[in-house]
Amino acid sequence: MPQTPQDHQKWFNALLAGDERALRFFSDQFSGFLLGFILKIVKDKSVAEELMSDAVMRLWELRDILASPTHLRIVLFLTAKWLALNFLRKQKVERKGIEIL
């Protein structure tokens, strides 16, 4: 059944109240898009899945600063992008370290 903006607002309010079911709702809502987004950056499905999970957990930690369901989506995708780019940076540094040895 398609979700309405009212459904998103209801779940958003539940997330702000600390309801973990709301986190699961938004994770389910955005997981396909989010996984694809991260996968385009890191090019490794298992890494993308791990980073997606990390982004969702970070969303839980940041729930107190969220202003709206739209803001939630922006924060989730920006967090995912940041995590993916940091992963690539760390990977590049590790490869340079190995080359030096």
C-alpha positions as CSV (number, residue, x, y, z in Angstrom):
1,M,0.0,0.0,0.0
2,P,1.5,3.4,-1.0
3,Q,2.5,5.7,1.8
4,T,0.9,9.1,2.1
5,P,2.6,12.3,3.4
6,Q,0.4,11.9,6.4
7,D,1.9,8.4,7.0
8,H,5.4,9.9,6.8
9,Q,4.5,12.6,9.2
10,K,3.0,10.0,11.7
11,W,6.2,7.9,11.5
12,F,8.4,11.0,11.7
13,N,6.6,12.1,14.9
14,A,7.1,8.5,16.2
15,L,10.8,8.7,15.4
16,L,11.2,11.9,17.3
17,A,9.5,10.3,20.2
18,G,12.1,7.5,20.2
19,D,10.0,4.7,18.6
20,E,12.4,2.3,16.9
21,R,9.6,1.0,14.7
22,A,9.7,4.4,13.0
23,L,13.4,4.0,12.3
24,R,12.6,0.6,10.7
25,F,9.8,2.2,8.6
26,F,12.1,4.9,7.2
27,S,14.9,2.4,6.7
28,D,12.5,0.2,4.7
29,Q,11.2,3.3,2.8
30,F,14.6,4.4,1.6
31,S,16.8,1.3,1.6
32,G,16.5,0.6,-2.1
33,F,17.4,4.1,-3.2
34,L,20.0,4.5,-0.4
35,L,21.8,1.3,-1.3
36,G,21.9,2.2,-5.0
37,F,23.2,5.6,-4.1
38,I,26.0,4.3,-1.9
39,L,26.8,1.5,-4.4
40,K,27.4,4.0,-7.1
41,I,30.1,5.6,-4.9
42,V,31.9,2.6,-3.4
43,K,31.3,-0.1,-6.1
44,D,31.1,-2.9,-3.6
45,K,27.7,-4.3,-2.5
46,S,28.7,-5.6,0.9
47,V,30.5,-2.3,1.8
48,A,27.4,-0.4,0.5
49,E,25.1,-2.5,2.7
50,E,27.3,-1.9,5.8
51,L,27.5,1.9,5.1
52,M,23.7,2.0,4.6
53,S,23.2,0.4,8.0
54,D,25.7,2.9,9.5
55,A,23.7,5.8,7.9
56,V,20.4,4.6,9.3
57,M,22.0,4.2,12.8
58,R,23.4,7.7,12.5
59,L,19.9,9.0,11.6
60,W,18.7,7.5,14.9
61,E,21.4,9.4,16.7
62,L,20.5,12.7,14.9
63,R,16.7,12.4,15.3
64,D,16.5,15.2,17.8
65,I,17.7,17.8,15.2
66,L,15.4,16.7,12.4
67,A,12.8,19.3,11.3
68,S,10.5,17.4,8.9
69,P,10.3,14.1,7.0
70,T,11.9,15.9,4.0
71,H,14.8,17.0,6.3
72,L,15.1,13.4,7.5
73,R,15.6,12.2,3.9
74,I,18.2,14.9,3.2
75,V,20.1,14.1,6.4
76,L,20.0,10.3,5.6
77,F,21.4,10.8,2.1
78,L,24.0,13.3,3.1
79,T,25.2,11.0,5.9
80,A,25.3,8.1,3.5
81,K,27.4,10.2,1.0
82,W,29.7,11.3,3.8
83,L,30.2,7.8,5.0
84,A,30.9,6.5,1.5
85,L,33.4,9.2,0.7
86,N,35.2,8.6,4.0
87,F,35.4,4.9,3.2
88,L,37.0,5.7,-0.2
89,R,39.5,8.2,1.5
90,K,40.5,5.6,4.1
91,Q,40.9,3.0,1.3
92,K,43.1,5.3,-0.7
93,V,45.3,6.1,2.4
94,E,45.6,2.3,3.2
95,R,46.7,1.6,-0.4
96,K,49.3,4.4,-0.3
97,G,50.6,3.0,3.0
98,I,51.0,-0.5,1.5
99,E,52.8,1.0,-1.6
100,I,55.3,2.7,0.7
101,L,56.1,-0.5,2.5
